[in-house]
């Protein structure tokens, strides 16, 4: 006796997220991203890191961005991590 095939549709395993739709067009985060070049952070912290020892460090640019968000919006660390998907 064969098992009958189910007629249910399998949900997609991965979900496509368009980052441009996630953050509103006139949001201050977009304006900050265009106004500030955060790549300079790598030059500032380069003498503090070594590639030969230890584990890889957290991305310094991301740390600065999170700190700026926390300051601008007066969020606690917990609130900040709840907002991170945006």
C-alpha positions in Angstrom: 0.0 0.0 0.0 1.4 3.4 -1.0 1.2 6.5 1.1 -0.9 9.1 -0.5 0.7 12.3 -1.6 -0.3 15.4 0.3 -1.8 18.2 -1.7 -0.4 20.9 0.6 2.2 23.4 -0.8 5.5 23.5 0.9 6.4 27.0 2.1 9.6 28.6 0.7 12.7 27.7 2.6 14.2 31.2 2.2 12.6 34.5 2.2 13.6 37.4 -0.1 13.9 40.7 1.7 14.4 43.9 -0.3 16.4 46.2 1.9 15.3 49.3 0.0 11.7 48.6 1.0 12.6 47.9 4.6 13.8 51.4 5.4 11.4 54.2 4.3 12.8 56.5 1.6 13.0 59.7 3.7 14.2 58.0 6.9 17.0 59.8 8.7 19.1 56.6 8.5 19.2 56.9 4.7 20.3 60.6 5.0 23.1 59.7 7.5 24.3 56.9 5.3 24.7 59.3 2.4 26.2 62.1 4.5 28.8 60.2 6.5 31.6 58.0 5.2 31.9 55.3 7.9 34.8 53.6 6.1 37.3 55.9 7.8 36.8 53.9 10.9 38.9 51.1 9.5 41.9 53.5 9.3 41.4 54.7 12.8 41.4 51.3 14.4 43.9 49.6 12.1 46.8 49.9 14.6 44.7 48.3 17.3 44.2 45.0 15.5 46.5 42.2 14.4 45.8 39.7 11.7 48.3 37.1 13.0 46.8 36.4 16.4 43.5 36.0 18.0 40.0 35.6 16.6 38.5 37.9 14.0 37.3 41.2 15.5 33.7 42.5 15.2 33.3 44.9 12.3 34.4 48.3 13.6 32.2 50.2 11.2 29.2 48.3 12.4 30.1 49.1 16.0 30.3 52.8 15.3 27.0 52.7 13.4 25.3 51.0 16.3 26.7 53.4 18.8 25.6 56.4 16.7 22.1 54.9 16.5 21.9 54.3 20.2 23.0 57.9 20.8 20.7 59.6 18.3 17.6 57.7 19.2 18.3 57.3 22.9 17.8 53.6 22.8 19.0 51.1 25.4 21.0 48.2 24.1 18.0 45.9 24.2 15.8 48.4 22.3 18.6 48.8 19.7 18.8 45.1 19.0 15.1 44.9 18.6 15.3 47.6 15.9 18.3 46.1 14.1 16.3 44.3 11.4 15.4 47.7 10.0 
